[in-house]
Amino acid sequence: MLRKSILIVTLLLLLTSASFAQQTDAACENEYSEPSIGISFCMPAEWITVKRDYAKFKVAYGKKSNGGYPTINLMPESFKGKLSDFVTAGVNVLLTKSIKETKNGNSLKIESRTTFTAGKLQGYKIVINSVGTDGSKMRTIQYAFSGKGDTKFVITATAAQAGKAETDKVFDDIMKTLKIKK
């Protein structure tokens, strides 16, 4: 009798966990996927992807808000070293760019650099605010994660500063679904 009870409980647990896994996978109805580099994430239902000449991979676009379209673009880079060193080098490039851009009438300010967790992936989140020469105020969030071998991913999310509370949450929610094959 004890064996039978253990068997029934085990079967119920297996069925429940399999059902949960199917629901979790099925919840992603609009997936961005780049199999060639082993990366994917779930986007809101109304988002689309478009191949652009300036980008190596598809660009994800959200619905128009605050005068523009929120976008997500990704770029894998080869970097021998720790992710934290990669991020530090990237921030230093941004700071140098900020000095040059200020001379051209633009402004660029790094608001924060924090760690970020996407499922089991540990990475970084860098928030940048900028003002263009035309007065446009943009907010860029760069998420950085390690990939396979020396590959590091920079996933850039950009939107108008005016809707930052809403778009920051959308971008973070999207990145929490990030999967990278290593």
PEBELVEN-V308774 format. One record per backbone hydrogen bond with DSSP energy under -0.5 kcal/mol. CO is the residue of the C=O (numbers start at 1). NH is the residue of the N-H. If there is no record, write none. Layout:
co=CO nh=NH
co=CO nh=NH
This chain:
co=1 nh=5
co=2 nh=6
co=3 nh=7
co=4 nh=8
co=5 nh=9
co=6 nh=10
co=7 nh=11
co=8 nh=12
co=9 nh=13
co=10 nh=14
co=11 nh=15
co=12 nh=16
co=13 nh=17
co=14 nh=18
co=15 nh=19
co=16 nh=20
co=17 nh=21
co=18 nh=22
co=19 nh=23
co=20 nh=24
co=21 nh=25
co=22 nh=26
co=23 nh=27
co=25 nh=28
co=27 nh=29
co=30 nh=43
co=31 nh=33
co=32 nh=41
co=34 nh=37
co=34 nh=38
co=34 nh=39
co=38 nh=181
co=39 nh=34
co=40 nh=179
co=41 nh=32
co=44 nh=47
co=48 nh=61
co=50 nh=52
co=50 nh=59
co=52 nh=55
co=59 nh=50
co=60 nh=72
co=61 nh=48
co=63 nh=70
co=65 nh=68
co=68 nh=65
co=68 nh=70
co=70 nh=62
co=71 nh=158
co=72 nh=60
co=73 nh=156
co=75 nh=154
co=77 nh=79
co=77 nh=152
co=79 nh=81
co=82 nh=86
co=83 nh=87
co=84 nh=88
co=85 nh=89
co=86 nh=90
co=87 nh=91
co=88 nh=92
co=89 nh=93
co=90 nh=94
co=91 nh=95
co=92 nh=96
co=93 nh=97
co=94 nh=98
co=95 nh=99
co=96 nh=100
co=97 nh=101
co=98 nh=102
co=99 nh=103
co=100 nh=104
co=101 nh=104
co=101 nh=106
co=102 nh=105
co=107 nh=131
co=109 nh=111
co=109 nh=129
co=112 nh=127
co=114 nh=125
co=116 nh=123
co=117 nh=119
co=118 nh=121
co=121 nh=118
co=122 nh=146
co=123 nh=116
co=124 nh=144
co=125 nh=114
co=126 nh=142
co=127 nh=111
co=127 nh=112
co=128 nh=140
co=129 nh=109
co=130 nh=138
co=131 nh=107
co=132 nh=135
co=136 nh=132
co=136 nh=138
co=137 nh=161
co=138 nh=130
co=139 nh=159
co=140 nh=128
co=140 nh=142
co=141 nh=143
co=141 nh=157
co=142 nh=126
co=143 nh=155
co=144 nh=124
co=145 nh=153
co=148 nh=151
co=150 nh=79
co=151 nh=147
co=152 nh=77
co=153 nh=145
co=153 nh=155
co=154 nh=75
co=154 nh=156
co=155 nh=143
co=155 nh=157
co=156 nh=73
co=157 nh=141
co=158 nh=71
co=159 nh=139
co=160 nh=163
co=161 nh=164
co=163 nh=167
co=164 nh=168
co=165 nh=169
co=166 nh=170
co=167 nh=171
co=168 nh=172
co=169 nh=173
co=170 nh=174
co=171 nh=175
co=172 nh=176
co=174 nh=177
co=175 nh=178
co=179 nh=40
